[in-house]
């Protein structure tokens, strides 16, 4: 006999992760709080090698009638049909694995693909995303078309599930919509596609309530969804329910250790869409009778966000002081002329980090600070010279920190990390430098163009956050 099928447990096989084969339950399932049936026993498929002599012997020992009709009790398949089926299955797996490795590299596999008994919608949406992404990366128009057909079919299934009261709150549906939103965000030419999905997710989140995201798997799903909903709210300049205190606390009640520094930073970012909404309202009616009061309210809100950001930054630096260090600048650092007329690097050192998580928190923290400082700076009021200088100093420091972190990010990309976490900080820093610091702005624009050329995404949405 020959060995057949994986020995991994059902959950690990469904989640496409390596099972540690633990008994009576594997470690992966114990960690994810899943019911595990244990690893499978080895299955052997009986297979006999046929030789030409065997065929001759069998033929000589049997003498069927010419006109007899022999009916098999089981259906038979041609070798071509079997081959086609095997190729189809392995192709789908290849597309999914490729997409996870190249598009979703920094996203926890459990965060999106929640293992459930009913995985119809989640699996269909993931396969649509994977097929389109693989086709796009390899410039295969036929494969892209196949993926778009899968996408259209899945959208119909999603709409049907939303109309079904027994299914509309399921994790499978939630998972599928999130995956479709990621598809639109990373691949589609349309801004409205991912924004519509993100707004739909926010509505589902609100209907479910924060208490329904307290289990480990639902919490992980919520964590992945939160950033997408926040970026949509920033783009649309509208407040989000995620700014409410219950959404910043209740989901982590049972797993407080998952409240990472990035999640704490997203708590602060959740307050920023309201600032943008208030700024937009002021700009739409610059001579309104209540503008003076509204300006004061916005100034107070902005100062409050900056204070929370300062507190967060102090705590992060205190806990991670050894996780970031300076190294000599590489060749990609933009040069400026010195007083002697020589070209010297614009900054004397760049920042390297202990891990990509540390780098992402540092860059996103700077992006949030740049966003809030620009809102504060652009308030139509008279600020003191000292305040203006403080804002300018903080802005420049945050911009330079983003720039000095890029060398490390590119090194991680060369090791296989995804680049999509860099786009928002770079875009916000670019907007802040394009007029006041054109040398840095042009350098950042070149980097952003380089990244965009290698990544089919709609990153222009970040521009609207500061218009």
C-alpha positions in Angstrom: 0.0 0.0 0.0 0.9 3.7 -0.3 0.2 6.4 2.2 -2.8 8.6 1.5 -4.1 11.9 2.8 -2.8 14.1 5.6 -2.6 12.9 9.2 -3.6 16.4 10.5 -6.8 17.0 12.4 -9.9 18.3 10.6 -9.5 21.8 11.8 -5.9 22.2 10.8 -6.7 20.7 7.4 -9.5 23.1 6.9 -7.4 26.1 8.0 -4.5 25.0 5.7 -2.0 25.0 8.6 0.5 22.4 9.8 -0.9 20.2 12.6 1.4 19.1 15.4 -0.5 15.8 15.5 -1.1 16.0 19.3 -3.5 13.6 21.0 -6.2 13.7 22.1 -6.2 17.3 20.8 -3.5 19.1 18.8 -1.8 22.2 20.2 -3.1 24.4 17.4 -6.8 23.7 18.3 -6.1 24.0 22.1 -4.5 27.5 21.4 -7.5 28.6 19.2 -10.0 27.2 21.7 -11.4 24.7 19.1 -12.9 21.3 19.5 -10.3 18.9 18.1 -10.9 15.3 17.1 -7.2 14.5 17.1 -4.9 13.6 14.3 -6.0 11.1 11.7 -4.5 7.6 11.4 -2.5 6.8 8.3 -4.7 5.6 5.5 -3.3 3.1 3.1 -4.6 2.7 -0.4 -4.2 -0.7 -1.9 -2.3 -0.5 -5.1 -1.0 -3.3 -7.3 1.7 -2.8 -9.9 0.5 -4.3 -13.2 3.2 -5.9 -15.4 2.7 -7.0 -19.0 2.9 -10.6 -17.9 -0.1 -10.0 -15.5 -2.1 -8.5 -18.3 -1.3 -11.5 -20.6 -2.1 -14.0 -17.8 -5.4 -12.3 -17.0 -6.4 -12.1 -20.7 -5.7 -15.8 -21.3 -7.6 -16.9 -18.2 -10.8 -15.1 -19.2 -12.9 -15.8 -22.2 -15.9 -13.4 -22.4 -18.7 -13.9 -24.9 -18.6 -11.5 -27.9 -22.1 -10.3 -27.5 -22.2 -10.2 -23.7 -22.7 -6.8 -21.9 -20.7 -6.3 -18.8 -22.1 -3.6 -16.4 -19.8 -2.3 -13.7 -21.4 -1.9 -10.2 -19.4 1.4 -9.7 -19.1 4.2 -12.1 -15.9 4.4 -14.1 -14.0 7.6 -15.1 -11.5 8.2 -17.8 -8.0 9.0 -16.9 -8.4 12.5 -18.4 -11.4 13.3 -16.2 -9.5 12.2 -13.1 -6.5 14.2 -14.2 -8.6 17.3 -14.7 -10.2 17.1 -11.3 -6.8 16.7 -9.6 -5.4 19.6 -11.4 -8.3 21.8 -10.5 -8.0 21.0 -6.8 -4.3 21.6 -6.7 -4.7 24.8 -8.7 -7.1 26.2 -6.2 -4.7 25.3 -3.3 -1.8 26.9 -5.2 -3.8 30.1 -5.7 -4.7 30.3 -2.0 -1.2 29.5 -0.7 0.3 32.0 -3.1 -2.1 34.8 -2.0 -1.5 34.1 1.6 2.3 34.2 1.1 2.4 37.3 -1.1 -0.6 39.4 -0.3 -1.7 38.5 3.2 1.8 37.7 4.6 1.4 39.8 7.7 -2.2 38.9 8.5 -2.8 36.1 10.9 -4.3 33.2 9.1 -6.9 32.7 11.8 -7.9 36.4 11.6 -9.9 36.0 8.4 -10.5 32.4 7.8 -12.5 31.3 10.8 -12.8 27.5 10.9 -16.4 26.5 11.1 -18.5 23.6 10.0 -20.1 25.7 7.3 -17.3 27.5 5.4 -19.1 27.9 2.1 -19.1 31.7 1.8 -15.7 32.1 3.4 -14.0 29.5 1.2 -15.7 30.9 -1.9 -14.6 34.5 -1.2 -11.1 33.4 -0.4 -10.8 31.5 -3.7 -12.2 34.4 -5.7 -9.6 36.7 -4.1 -6.8 34.2 -4.6 -7.7 33.4 -8.3 -7.8 37.1 -9.2 -4.6 38.0 -7.3 -2.7 35.0 -8.9 -4.0 36.0 -12.3 -3.1 39.6 -11.8 0.4 38.8 -10.6 1.0 36.5 -13.6 -0.8 38.7 -16.2 -3.1 35.8 -17.0 -6.3 37.4 -18.4 -8.2 34.1 -18.6 -7.4 33.4 -14.9 -8.5 36.9 -13.9 -11.8 36.4 -15.8 -12.3 33.1 -14.0 -11.7 34.9 -10.7 -14.1 37.6 -11.6 -16.8 35.1 -12.3 -16.2 33.5 -8.9 -16.4 37.0 -7.4 -19.8 37.7 -9.1 -21.2 34.4 -7.9 -20.0 35.0 -4.4 -21.5 38.5 -4.3 -24.9 36.9 -5.2 -24.4 34.4 -2.4 -23.5 37.1 0.1 -26.6 39.1 -0.8 -28.8 36.1 -0.3 -27.2 35.4 3.1 -27.7 39.0 4.2 -31.5 38.5 3.5 -31.5 35.3 5.5 -32.2 36.0 9.2 -30.6 32.7 10.3 -27.3 33.5 8.5 -26.9 37.3 8.5 -25.0 37.3 11.8 -22.8 34.3 11.2 -19.0 34.4 11.3 -18.9 32.8 7.9 -20.8 35.7 6.3 -18.7 38.2 8.3 -15.5 36.4 7.2 -16.6 36.4 3.5 -17.5 40.1 3.4 -14.1 41.0 5.0 -12.3 38.9 2.4 -14.2 40.5 -0.4 -13.4 44.0 1.0 -9.7 43.0 1.0 -10.1 41.9 -2.6 -11.6 45.3 -3.6 -9.1 47.2 -1.6 -6.0 45.5 -3.0 -7.0 44.8 -6.5 -10.0 46.6 -7.8 -9.9 49.9 -9.7 -12.9 51.1 -7.9 -12.8 53.0 -4.6 -16.4 52.4 -3.9 -16.1 48.7 -3.9 -14.0 48.2 -0.8 -15.7 51.2 0.9 -19.1 49.7 0.4 -17.9 46.4 1.9 -16.2 48.2 4.8 -19.4 50.2 5.6 -21.4 47.0 5.4 -19.0 45.4 7.9 -19.4 48.3 10.3 -23.2 47.9 10.1 -22.9 44.2 10.9 -20.5 44.9 13.7 -23.0 47.4 15.2 -25.9 45.0 14.9 -23.9 42.2 16.5 -22.6 44.3 19.4 -19.2 44.2 21.1 -20.2 41.3 23.4 -20.4 38.9 20.4 -16.6 39.4 19.6 -15.3 38.2 23.0 -14.5 34.6 21.9 -10.9 34.2 20.6 -11.8 33.5 17.0 -14.4 36.3 16.8 -12.0 38.7 18.5 -9.3 37.9 15.9 -11.8 38.5 13.1 -12.8 41.8 14.7 -9.2 42.9 15.0 -8.6 42.4 11.3 -11.9 44.1 10.4 -11.3 47.1 12.6 -8.4 48.6 10.6 -10.4 48.3 7.4 -13.4 50.0 8.9 -11.2 52.8 10.3 -9.5 53.5 7.0 -13.0 53.7 5.3 -14.2 56.1 7.9 -11.1 58.3 7.4 -11.6 58.2 3.6 -15.3 59.1 3.9 -14.6 61.6 6.7 -17.4 60.3 8.9 -17.4 59.3 12.6 -17.3 55.6 13.3 -18.9 53.5 16.1 -15.4 52.1 16.8 -14.6 55.4 18.6 -17.0 54.5 21.4 -15.4 53.2 24.6 -17.3 49.9 24.6 -15.7 48.9 21.2 -12.2 49.7 22.6 -12.6 47.5 25.7 -15.3 44.8 25.7 -14.0 42.6 22.8 -10.7 42.1 24.7 -12.4 41.2 28.1 -11.4 37.5 28.0 -8.1 37.9 26.1 -6.5 41.2 27.4 -3.1 40.0 26.3 -4.2 40.5 22.7 -4.5 44.3 23.3 -1.2 44.9 21.6 0.4 48.3 21.1 -1.0 48.3 17.6 -4.5 47.8 18.9 -4.0 50.6 21.4 -2.8 52.8 18.6 -5.9 51.9 16.6 -8.0 53.1 19.6 -6.5 56.5 19.1 -6.9 56.4 15.3 -10.6 55.6 15.8 -11.1 59.1 17.2 -9.6 60.8 14.0 -12.6 60.3 11.6 -14.6 62.5 13.9 -11.9 65.2 13.7 -12.0 65.1 9.9 -15.8 65.3 9.9 -15.7 68.4 12.1 -13.0 69.9 9.9 -15.1 69.3 6.8 -18.2 70.9 8.4 -16.2 74.0 9.3 -14.8 74.3 5.8 -18.2 73.9 4.2 -19.5 77.0 6.0 -16.5 79.2 6.9 -18.7 82.2 7.9 -21.3 80.3 10.0 -22.6 81.9 13.2 -21.4 79.0 15.3 -18.0 78.6 13.7 -16.1 80.2 16.6 -17.6 77.7 19.0 -17.1 74.8 16.6 -13.5 75.7 16.1 -12.9 75.8 19.8 -14.5 72.3 20.2 -12.4 70.9 17.4 -9.2 72.4 18.9 -10.0 70.8 22.2 -10.8 67.4 20.6 -7.5 67.6 18.6 -5.5 68.5 21.7 -7.1 65.5 23.5 -6.0 63.1 20.8 -2.5 64.5 20.7 -2.3 64.1 24.5 -3.4 60.4 24.3 -0.9 59.9 21.5 1.9 61.4 23.7 0.9 59.0 26.5 0.9 56.1 24.2 4.3 57.0 22.7 5.9 57.4 26.1 4.6 53.9 27.2 5.7 52.3 23.9 9.2 53.8 24.1 9.6 52.8 27.8 8.7 49.2 27.0 10.6 49.0 23.7 13.6 51.2 24.2 16.0 48.4 23.1 13.9 47.4 20.1 15.0 50.2 17.9 18.5 51.4 17.0 20.3 53.7 14.6 22.5 52.5 11.8 24.4 54.4 9.0 22.2 55.5 6.2 22.1 53.5 3.0 22.5 54.8 -0.5 18.7 55.4 -1.0 18.8 58.3 1.5 18.0 61.6 -0.3 21.1 64.0 -0.5 21.2 67.7 0.2 24.1 70.1 -0.5 26.2 71.0 2.5 27.7 74.4 3.3 30.8 73.3 1.5 28.7 72.4 -1.6 29.0 68.6 -1.1 26.1 66.2 -1.3 25.4 64.7 2.1 22.5 62.5 3.3 19.4 64.4 4.5 19.5 62.4 7.8 22.7 61.0 9.4 21.2 57.6 10.5 18.3 55.3 9.7 16.2 53.3 12.2 16.2 49.5 12.4 13.9 47.5 14.6 13.8 44.2 16.4 10.7 43.1 14.4 8.4 44.2 11.7 5.7 44.7 14.4 7.8 47.3 16.1 8.4 49.1 12.8 4.8 49.1 11.9 3.7 50.5 15.3 6.4 53.3 15.0 5.4 54.2 11.5 1.6 54.1 12.1 2.1 56.2 15.3 3.9 58.8 13.2 1.1 58.7 10.6 -1.6 59.3 13.2 0.5 62.2 14.6 1.0 63.8 11.2 -2.7 63.5 10.4 -3.8 65.1 13.7 -1.2 67.9 13.6 -2.2 68.9 10.1 -5.9 69.1 11.3 -4.7 71.3 14.3 -2.4 73.4 12.1 -5.1 74.1 9.5 -7.8 75.3 12.0 -8.9 78.8 10.9 -7.8 80.5 14.0 -4.9 82.7 15.2 -2.3 80.6 17.1 0.8 81.9 18.8 4.1 81.8 17.1 5.3 79.4 19.8 2.4 77.0 19.1 3.0 77.1 15.4 6.7 76.4 15.9 5.9 73.4 18.1 3.5 72.0 15.6 6.1 72.4 12.8 8.8 70.7 14.9 6.6 67.8 15.8 5.5 67.4 12.2 9.0 67.3 10.9 10.1 64.8 13.5 7.2 62.4 12.7 7.9 62.8 8.9 11.6 62.0 9.4 10.9 59.0 11.5 8.7 57.6 8.8 11.5 58.2 6.3 14.2 56.7 8.5 12.2 53.6 9.0 11.8 52.7 5.3 15.2 51.1 4.9 14.3 48.4 7.5 10.9 48.0 5.8 12.5 47.4 2.4 14.9 44.8 4.0 11.8 43.0 5.4 10.1 43.1 2.0 13.1 41.5 0.4 12.7 38.7 2.9 9.1 38.2 1.8 7.1 40.6 4.0 4.1 42.4 2.5 4.5 46.1 1.8 0.9 47.2 2.2 1.4 48.3 5.9 3.8 51.0 4.6 1.5 52.8 2.2 -0.6 54.8 4.6 2.3 56.3 6.6 4.2 57.1 3.4 1.1 58.7 1.8 0.4 60.9 4.9 4.0 61.9 5.2 4.1 62.7 1.5 1.0 65.0 1.8 2.7 66.8 4.7 6.0 67.4 2.9 5.0 68.1 -0.7 4.9 71.9 -0.2 7.0 72.6 2.9 9.8 70.0 2.3 9.8 69.4 -1.5 13.1 67.4 -1.4 11.7 64.9 1.0 8.3 65.0 -0.7 9.8 64.1 -4.1 11.8 61.3 -2.6 8.7 59.8 -0.9 6.7 60.1 -4.1 9.4 58.1 -5.9 9.2 55.4 -3.2 5.4 55.4 -3.3 5.4 55.1 -7.1 7.9 52.3 -6.9 5.7 50.4 -4.4 2.5 51.0 -6.4 4.1 49.7 -9.6 4.6 46.4 -7.8 1.3 46.2 -6.0 -2.1 46.5 -7.7 -3.9 48.5 -5.1 -5.9 51.7 -4.8 -3.7 53.7 -2.4 -4.9 57.1 -3.6 -7.6 56.9 -1.0 -5.2 58.1 1.7 -4.9 61.5 -0.2 -8.5 62.3 0.6 -8.0 62.1 4.3 -6.2 65.5 4.4 -8.0 67.4 1.5 
